[in-house]
Amino acid sequence: MQNRILQRITHARRLLVAGLFASAVSSAPASMQAAGVLDGQTIRILAIGDPVFQVMQKIHDDMEKMAGGKIELEVRPFDVLHQQVLLNAQNPTSNYDIVAVDLPQFGEYKSFLLDLNPLIKESGFDAADFQEAAWTGAQVAGKQLGIPVQPHPEILAYRKDLFAEAGLQPPETTDDVLAAAKKLHNSKPGLAGIAWNGARGTPLGQTFIQVMGSFGQAPIDLPRKDHGFAIDNIQPQNMKPMIDTPAGLATAKYLKALMDYSPPGILNMAWDERVRVFAQGGAAMTYIWSGRSAIYELDPQAPARGKVGYVVHPHGPGAAPVSPLGGWSLGIPTNLEKNRIPLAWKVITWLTSPEMMKEYTKHGDCVSPRHSVSQDPDVIADCPVVPVVDAMASKGELADWQRPPVPELQQIVDVLGSVMHEMLAGKRTPEDAVKESQQEIDRIMRKAGYY
């Protein structure tokens, strides 16, 4: 009993010291927070070329000095990273201490990622500071398989100045988007109404399922929950595709309607290309992963800088306003040598700390899954999208069911990215496109033995 009392007193003292130090922590250099993390050792990280890891590459030397050791950061394209993680899982011993995991991949990777709950409990790691959707998005069946480092939603960005000139309100619905796009398209030389991912394959396939979520439908037959769908216990019967539905057809018709107000070459446009067109004044609106806003918010020369407003994914008739959450978390492979697990966990807690999150925003990653960092004045000044996303998170407007964590997700995206591209190119009708997509995905699910 006496020992427990002493432990509580010691813990209380630590909390008091932490509280006294909290006001200074935002201005303290990250090196102070990182002292002793590596202690002369080497950490091996497998990552992707997304903003947070691009920043880590940019400040790599400084990070090694902060941590007092060597950071082997292996950055790969999306598909190569996916293959590397799968191959690494087959090795007797992992080649990496930490791997980057996209939110929809946790379902596929669940058998070869360590459950972090024991480490979280043992270290007293504070999960309360993380946005709920980001934190729970890295869970499968109660297991915490990753810690969020760059989860961010796809939202709609719009030029506040152009909207004000035209007397338009921020878009709330898909009809609002079309009306604004029609009014602003060609209203100035070289100005398109809206930019988005129209390129064949993953860009368009992902666009389709995410916009279909704004019409109130998941890509597979998930059980409904509140204003969305549950993904925590997906059963074989839930794997039936839901593309040939009223929401699927409405999505196809909406994307086809956007074509009239899009920049030239929209059917080859993807990811950062849409944002760069918007940044340079070539579009009045764009769908955007929120973290990519750094492309113009941190560029003093960008015409769009400081003139952009952000709203949740505009919704279709009768659907709730909700943005699809994507982005990356850090996990530990189950086949990592046991004696390296404490080091891997220590590094993850450092890389996802408030101090490092703030450091990333300074260098081009406008993302913060932590509420405390989202409210930091310096972060808000550099990345005005961050507090907007934090407010969306607090209102329950972020969700991850639009891209459910099932092994066949990429195949679903591939089918839609191909068939819908033909539809947008005028080679088939929206009705034919949703029917063909439904049939192809149904064949995939039947072949996998779900039903």
Steps between C-alpha positions, in 0.01 A plus 500: 500500500777740595678432171180577308456827685860597424446411135190721487683789663786461254252487212324812630832683519577401143162631386564827684838539336346414164234764553756765591705404195204488259496873435862488388480180296361663185803724472753239612705352218399150394856388579428558867203267478698239305803476727598136541236354267755305295802528731741414219284227346347466152127492423366360171179651360307399186288792380324667207559822309218688673553844659600391851766261374616750238553740788695233689722465194543876482606533867662157522838619621343721766280212616802275542666768710182539705472126563870433548520210256446386143162505325477275195192636322403293196235691301310314229203565265161372616489171308868420571451571870200265506705221339792560736281473807347174375840354411650612830223318685620172349854543633598315818627833634375844393735723303330804649428619852210724395273495196259762365142375462215663308174495697315257265793255518464408866246231414742340256804539727337405832674164532850642468479824700567504873215586736628820660252501791743343751770756406249784522390389845851433629635837383195705594471628144227766477250412228247764605681772305438322167194558285268207561455403134877496450561292812225243446586478130820317602306238698382154399292285737606705800870486418687828450721416203642846431550851632379784272774714347332641189130418482307764309165525326412582144305825511396774259714813465354811340626850417330731750576809294346360182193377687455842663529680165236270352271523805529128571485322834740215592368177342313264730344261249602345169238720331673803655830382353355467152326839520817676619715320245263603220499865608876529546618288206666730243387808698865601484761402239635151570267439797327164526216432740651204684799264501490139620659159443384383158801290398441134413567242771542569871443880484156474338406176678573661834309812399197290414470314830570813701240707317256210521546526877374857469190356337456281809628164379805284579657300212402168662194392699615612844260513796365847566605684815377846603542718188752266339616138501681264738834352397611341828354154428471450124347161413502309167140605428609864526733463201227533237574805281258792514593684181187429296283696744325839490800653681744338258311630197469846656876502554572403138268774372652758736854427382386515139338838570827630649670439166336811353668724759840332534848608386641370170643150533284409800496134394877491555496703822588347838606582854729802513427600140148610593638696796768672290241612246294642787807656664590687181150641452384245240192384694252658741460177701677172548453180692815468708663287767527766769874456556568588136387857569863571592567510123354851492463605866877480552588644158518883509480508118180293468201709384266293722698554820294652781184507289369148557206376701441136593180299541412138569427283192180647351220245535229366275123512569410351838860411590700622798798739462806280549853496359696180431802462726822362356867536575766322693576343835816336636496132593743233620530169309424189707816332369726772637765369738357527852800688634439777241134556586567746789718714270240495222229606744717775646563642153130482405405697811761761408401524132133543594565740791348852499848649462577302185150550358559875527844460343347325197255786440788746483652311207199416283267250667174680580357215707444452869304209647562649847253753640774685692710561189192597298443788743859627496511860365817438299350193335179685417700787347690261270217255435151654529345169393612328824247659741224454240571126484521483879153656522369246247645223715335637814163516320528139380532601135799273425455131423693206359224270373521647147819293454430198724802299622447188288767317296306552175479879532768569239326266256175691553685825433669356190169391347334835563805693384486321165126469430413853617783643292338351191169650611652847542667466160156442346549133419214377721201640686493551880237223520724256312804605707345428839354171374833383353692605814253315722537181295882513492534561873239232571717252306802601710310441825359166384845385392629593846234273648303755701162380369 
